[in-house]
Amino acid sequence: MENWSKLSRLPKEKIQALQNKKLKRFIRHFVPYSPYYRELFAKNNLSFSDIQTTDDLTKLPFTTKEDLAPSDDDPGRPRKFMLQPDEELIKKFAPKVDLLKVAWQKITKQDYKIALEWQFKPIHLHFTTGRTARPTAFGYSAYDLENIKQAGERMFNVAGATREMTSINGFPYSPHLAFWQAFFGFTQIGLTSLQTGGGKVMGTQKIIDAIESLKAKLVVFIPGYAYHLMREASTQNKNYSNVELVVTGGEKLSPGFRDKIREFLNQMGSENPKILATYAMTEGKVGWIQCHEKSGYHLYPDIEYFELVDEEGQRVKEGEKGQIVYTALDWQSSMVLRYKTGDLTDNIDTNPCPFCQRTVPRINPNIQRSSEFKEFKLAKVKGELVNLNLFMPLISGMSEIEEWQVEIKKRNNDPLELDEIYLYVSAKDGVNWESFKTKLEKTVYADIGVGVKVEQKETQEILGRLGMETELKEKRILDSRPK
């Protein structure tokens, strides 16, 4: 990876030139080691030399979750996306400078083969969460682990973290990106850090106590769990005056959650905490962060290239909305080209950041998952497309609500019946329930366009339904319809 201080201030034209150079080298010398992409290039009558610049990527078909995910017929499908050089491929595609070392006997053929096998060997694995497909393995080589460490250092550098901070990693412990990106980032910077494993491992109360006793300045959590923990800590009158920076990941941080987390921190003595969101995906192998609560996610253009496409798969113009498409530029185990993330954003900004003046591209933080646009049979006549993404900012922003969950069911649990949307709510003390229920039903219908059945629940019951301390991610929107 490039020097971050220099890279993050490069002019747009030099960043584009760097990406073209990195892409050309990656396609020529590394992508041929991928069984999946060798087959894809051949099937589409493309040679690896056909891709010279990022504009040439449009010649390639998209890669999707369905291409990656294991199936009953092909459980080993994710391995096809791992780089696997053999002797024939090495002779044909390895950089000439490396082959010349063998020819000049500066390194024996056998030693070179062993070195390459080690270079591309996956020694660390992450898995997708398996929400829309089966959990999919993504491998990291030793080289890739250095990349994720440096990406973590970059991420916390953008956030404004310093090595003098004590940090708490509150992400659930598992083979998923969020926990490990935070871990590698903390250790690369050299922060004193506590890796809690989340509420399921260390327990919420012990994490609450640790933030106070260690005088932690930096804490990282999934947004819903951050809200839950801060609410519990505030009821205990904890002293969190040292907390300066809250970083969230794993789920979208809604404005409502951000405001509520800030309110709890203010109550506990933290006067001006910065609460930042991250964006990440297993297939991208790293996470990206905001420098400011209103900024986009700052990217690393030396290891990846992003584009936005419309519904027909055509690139949109700069500044326009589209689906995020990711291409790797510098990985040596699992990698993907033109991967359709299923995430929609308003734009990718290539102008200097107005908050930190860094010049790397930034993804607009208004990201919505296209998988959350679901069709519901709400009437006998036809289906209706509902954007479930709208529930999060709407409901979490209501000051009267303590906790909530949306559940989608079939009437009488009959697959042929109409769909019903239930909204379970625990209201704060002092709220007039009947009046608030009427207001809530009207607000949801006005803002989202669907009727919901609102039911009052106890906070602890909803926390249990969410799996707040037992699941990797809380089940905020639960689709219980029979398959």
Stockholm file with secondary structure:
# STOCKHOLM 1.0

chainA/1-483         MENWSKLSRLPKEKIQALQNKKLKRFIRHFVPYSPYYRELFAKNNLSFSDIQTTDDLTKLPFTTKEDLAPSDDDPGRPRKFMLQPDEELIKKFAPKVDLLKVAWQKITKQDYKIALEWQFKPIHLHFTTGRTARPTAFGYSAYDLENIKQAGERMFNVAGATREMTSINGFPYSPHLAFWQAFFGFTQIGLTSLQTGGGKVMGTQKIIDAIESLKAKLVVFIPGYAYHLMREASTQNKNYSNVELVVTGGEKLSPGFRDKIREFLNQMGSENPKILATYAMTEGKVGWIQCHEKSGYHLYPDIEYFELVDEEGQRVKEGEKGQIVYTALDWQSSMVLRYKTGDLTDNIDTNPCPFCQRTVPRINPNIQRSSEFKEFKLAKVKGELVNLNLFMPLISGMSEIEEWQVEIKKRNNDPLELDEIYLYVSAKDGVNWESFKTKLEKTVYADIGVGVKVEQKETQEILGRLGMETELKEKRILDSRPK
#=GR chainA/1-483 SS CCCHHHHTTCCHHHHHHHHHHHHHHHHHHTGGGCHHHHHHHHHTTCCGGGCCSGGGGGGSCCBCHHHHSCCSSCTTGGGGGBCCCCHHHHHHHSCHHHHHHHHTTSSCHHHHHHHHHHHHCCCEEEECCCSSSSCCEEEECHHHHHHHHHHHHHHHHHHTCCTTCEEEECSCCSSSHHHHHHHHHHHHHTCEEEECCCTTTTCHHHHHHHHHHTTCSEEEECHHHHHHHHHHHHHTTCCCTTCCEEEECSSCCCHHHHHHHHHHHHHTTCSSCEEEEEEECGGGCSEEECSSTTSCEECCTTTEEEEEECTTSCBCCTTCCEEEEEEESSCSSBCCSSEEEEEEESCEECSCCTTTCCCSCEECSCCEEGGGEEEECCSSSCCEEEEGGGHHHHHHTCTTEEEEEEEEEEGGGCTTSCEEEEEEEEECTTCCHHHHHHHHHHHHHHHHSCCCEEEECCHHHHHHHHTTTTSSSCCSEEECCCC
#=GC SS_cons         CCCHHHHTTCCHHHHHHHHHHHHHHHHHHTGGGCHHHHHHHHHTTCCGGGCCSGGGGGGSCCBCHHHHSCCSSCTTGGGGGBCCCCHHHHHHHSCHHHHHHHHTTSSCHHHHHHHHHHHHCCCEEEECCCSSSSCCEEEECHHHHHHHHHHHHHHHHHHTCCTTCEEEECSCCSSSHHHHHHHHHHHHHTCEEEECCCTTTTCHHHHHHHHHHTTCSEEEECHHHHHHHHHHHHHTTCCCTTCCEEEECSSCCCHHHHHHHHHHHHHTTCSSCEEEEEEECGGGCSEEECSSTTSCEECCTTTEEEEEECTTSCBCCTTCCEEEEEEESSCSSBCCSSEEEEEEESCEECSCCTTTCCCSCEECSCCEEGGGEEEECCSSSCCEEEEGGGHHHHHHTCTTEEEEEEEEEEGGGCTTSCEEEEEEEEECTTCCHHHHHHHHHHHHHHHHSCCCEEEECCHHHHHHHHTTTTSSSCCSEEECCCC
//
